[in-house]
Amino acid sequence: MSDSIAALRRKISGASDLRAVVRTMKALAASSISDYERSVLALADYDRMVSLGLGECFRQAQLDPTAVPERLRAAASDPIGVIVFGSDQGLVGPFNDVIVEHVVHTLAGLSGRVQVWAVGERVQASLKDAGLDVQGMYVVPGSVEAIAPLVAQIQIDIEARPAKSSPSQVRQIHIFHNRPLAASLYEPVSQRLLPLDATWQQGLTAVPWPGKMRAEVLDHGATTLRGLIREYLFISLFRACAESRASEHASRLAAMERADRNIKDLLEHLQSSFHRLRQGSIDEELFDVTAGYEALTKSEMA
């Protein structure tokens, strides 16, 4: 009996320690979600100003699709470049599987050779298992501050690849990532980042300039346009990466909440068993004392 009680006491202690770790991870995940969501919200005003600037460049210069830099336009024969944001940490459930399945389903409707770049070693392995042509991998950023260097490197690679004199120039770029939803959920989404075609320009020029005084575009729009396009690409990639990281922590938070409930149920069961065994042990001791007292009393009376 004492061995069973001691074993239950050790199990209760271990479960309590594990629950403390789970609660700490829950707090860290919730805090990380807030950090990445705030970074996305901080982009909103900047994104609006960049879009307004691009629209004004197109309106004042009366640009046509050929005015967009050649390296940012695509031909039908160009391969399709795909950037997939995944996770390299555990306790995220089917996070990578969900985005890989979305990638495979979306690319099935596109024609042309597909070249994939993965953000994350685990999602890279899943993409290879799905039969996709994975060209390279980027390291998943561990913080909000690490996103900007990653995005800068991706931008450099995007601009450098078409510049190579190769028959396999990649000028059509699609990005895939998970986007957070309410109640610690997420959904896979995609965006065509390049090419910057006439439809994209028309959408920007349709937004009126907010104010009576029109903005003046310097250098007849050429230098300004290139700078604004670069910022547009930066914002799109930064948002995708931040939303992916927020989704990852949301998935981990949901997993930790399930683990916390399971540990709570286990603790209740262990404590109930402990109290039952403890009470049984006390009852046995009382019965032994009572039986001894009765035996002693009968002996003295005899």
N, C-alpha and C positions, 0 to 999 in steps of 0.2 A: 504493500500500500504506500509506504513512504517513498519507494522508488518511483512509483507512478506519479505521485504528487510532485516530486522533485523534477521529473521529466516534463510535466505540464508547466511547472514554474519556469523552466528553461525555455520552453516553446513560447510561453506568454511574453517573456522578456525579449526573445528574438523577434517576435511579431511586432512588439511595441517599437523596437529599434528600427525595424524595416518601415513601419508606418511613419516614423519621424523622418526617415530619408525620403519617402514618397512625398510627404507634405513639403519638404524643402524643395524637391524637384518641381512640385506644383507651383510653388511661389516663384521659382526662377523662370519657369515657362511662362507664367502669367506676366511677369515683369518684362521678359524678352518680347512677348507679343506686343505689349504697349510701346516698347522702343521702336520696333519695326513699323507699327501702324502710325506712330507719330512721324516717322521719317517719310512715309508715303503721303501723309497729310501735308507735310511741309513742302512737298513738291507741287502741290495744287496751284498755288499762286504763281510760282515760277513757270510751271507748264502753261498756264493761261497767257502769261506775258510772252513766252516764246512763240506760242501759236498765233497770238495777235501780231507779233513782229513778222512772222513768216507770211501771214495773210497780207499784211501791208506791203511787203516786198513784192509779192506776186501782183497785187493790184497796181502799184505805182509803176512797176517796170513792165507790166502787161506781159508777164512771162508765159511761155508755153512749155510743154513737157521737155523739150530739148534744152531748155535753159537750166534744168537741174544738172549738176555735175555728172559727167559720163559714168564715173565709177559708182554712182548711186542709182543708176538706171539699169534695167535688166532686159535681156533679150529672151525670146522663148526657148532658145537652145541652151541657155545658161543653166548649170546645176542649181539645185535648191539647197541652200544652207539652212540648217536647223540648229538652234541653241536650246538645250533642255536644262532647266534648273531642277536639281534634285536634292537629296539629303545624304549626308555621310554618317549620321548619328543614329543610334538605335531608339527603340521605344516610340516609334512614329507610325506603327501599323503599316498598312499598305500604301504609304505615301508615294514611294517611287513607282510601285506597280500601277497606281492610278494614273500618274502622269505619262508613263510609258505606254499604257493602253490607249490613252488619248492621242499620243503622238502617232502610234501605228494606225489608229482609225482615221486620223486627219490626213496623214500622208497617203493613205490608200486612194484618196480622191484627187491627188495631184499627179501630174505627169512630169517625167524628167528624173534624172539621177539625183539622189538625195545624199547629202553629206552632213553628218551630225557631229556637233560638239557638245559635250556633256559638262555640266557644272556639278561635280560630285563623282567620286569613284564608284559608289554603289549603283547610281543610276546609269553610269557608263556600262557597267557589267550587265544590267538589265536590258539596256538598249542593244548591246551585242547579242544577248540571248534571243532578242526579238528579230535578229537578222538584219539590223540596220548597219550602215557603213559609218562607224564612229571614227572620225579623223583625229580627235584630240580631247583633252579634258582640262577643266579649270578646277581649282580648289574652292570648295564652298566657303564663303566668308564667315568668320566666327562672330562678327559684330557689325553694327551699323557702320562704324568707321572703316571697316574693311571692304565695304561694298564699292566705294568709289574707285579704289585701285583696281579691283576686278573689272568694273565696267570700263575703265580707261584702257585696260589691256585688251578687252574684247573689241573696243572701238578701233584700236590700233590694228588688230588682226583683220577686222572687217574692211578697213581702208587699204590694208596691205595686200590682201589676197587678190582683189581684182587687178591690182597694179602689176602682178606677175604676168609675164608673157607666156601664158599657158592656155591650152585649149579648154581647160576645165575651170574657167573663171566663175566664181560664186558671187552673183549680184542680187539674187533673190534670197532674203533672209526671213525666216520665221522663228519666233521665240515661243516656247512652251513653259508653263509654270502652274503651280497650284495657287489659287487665290482664296484668302480666308473668307468665311461666312460667319453668320451668327451661331451661337451655341457650340463653339469649338469645332466647327465643321469647315470644310474647304471644298473647292471644285476646281477641276483642271480647265485652264483657258489657254488660248493661243492668240498671237497677233502677228500679222505680216509687217515686219519692220521695214523691209526694203522690197521692191523699188518704190521710189517716191514718184508716183505717176500722176496723170492729170486728175484722176478722181480725188487723190489726196490733196492736190492743190485747190481744187474747186471747193472741197470741204472747208479749207482754211479761209479762202477768200469770201465765203458766204457769211463769215462772222464779221459784223461791222466793227469799226474802230470805236472804242468807248470814249467819246468826247468830241467836242466841236473842233478842236485844233488837231489837224492831221499830223501824224508823225512824219519826220523827214528821214529818208533812207540814204545813208552815206555810200559813196563809191558806186553810185548807180545800182546798188543792190547786190553786186557780185560778192564782195568780201563779207558784207553783212549776211547775205543768204547762206554762204558756206558756214559762217559761225553759228547761225541759228539752227541750221540743219544738224550740225554737230551737237548742239545742246538738245535738240529734239531726240536724237539717238541716245544721248546720255540719260535723259529723263525716262525714256521708255525702258531701257535696260535696267536702270536703277530701280524703277518701280516694280518690274518683274522680279528682280532678285529679292527686294524687300518683302514683297507679298509672298514669295515662296518661303522665305525664312519665317514670316509670321504664321503661315499655314503649317509649317513644320512644328513650330512650338505649340500651335493650337492642337495639332494631332497628339503631341506628347502630353499636353495638359489633359486631354480627354482620356488618354491611356492611364495617366496617373490618378485621375478621378475614379476610374474603374478599379484600379489596383487598391486605392484607398478604401473603397466600399468593400472589396473582397477581404482585405485585411481586417476591417472592422467586423465583418461577419465572422471571420475566423477567430478573432479575439473574443467575441461574445461566446462562441462555442467553446473555446478553450477555458475561459473563465467559468462558464457554467459547469463544465466537467471538473474543473479544479475545486469549485465550491462543493460540488456533489461528493467528490472523493474526500475532501477535507471534512465535510460533515459526517460522512460515513466513518472516517477514522476517529472522530471525536465520539461518535455514538458507540463504537467498539470499545474505546477506552472507558466510557461511562459504564457500559455493561460489565466490563471486567472489574471495575471498582465495586459496582453494586453486587456482583456475584461473590467477590472476595469478602465483602462486608457481611453478606448473608451467611456465607460459610463460616466466617469467624464467629458470628453471633450464635449460630447453632452449636458450634464447638464449645463455646463458653457455657451455654445453657446445659449441654450434656455433662 
